């Protein structure tokens, strides 16, 4: 017989909570607990939907990977 993980409740709760949060977002009542950092909001002003560049939906600071962004970049 297979051993049942001790954290079986956690394994059940994660997808259940994910569905709840996705449904809240679809219903327009989702509340952001961790807002995007100001640096990310600045990038997304141009790079997000409706921006001049409109080429990303990232939620982390771009400079962590894109180290070639110069000081002259807005």
Secondary structure, DSSP 8 states (H G I E B T S, - for coil): -----TTHHHHHHHHHHHHHHHHHHHTT----SS---HHHHHHHHHHSTTSSS------S-GGGT-TT--TT--
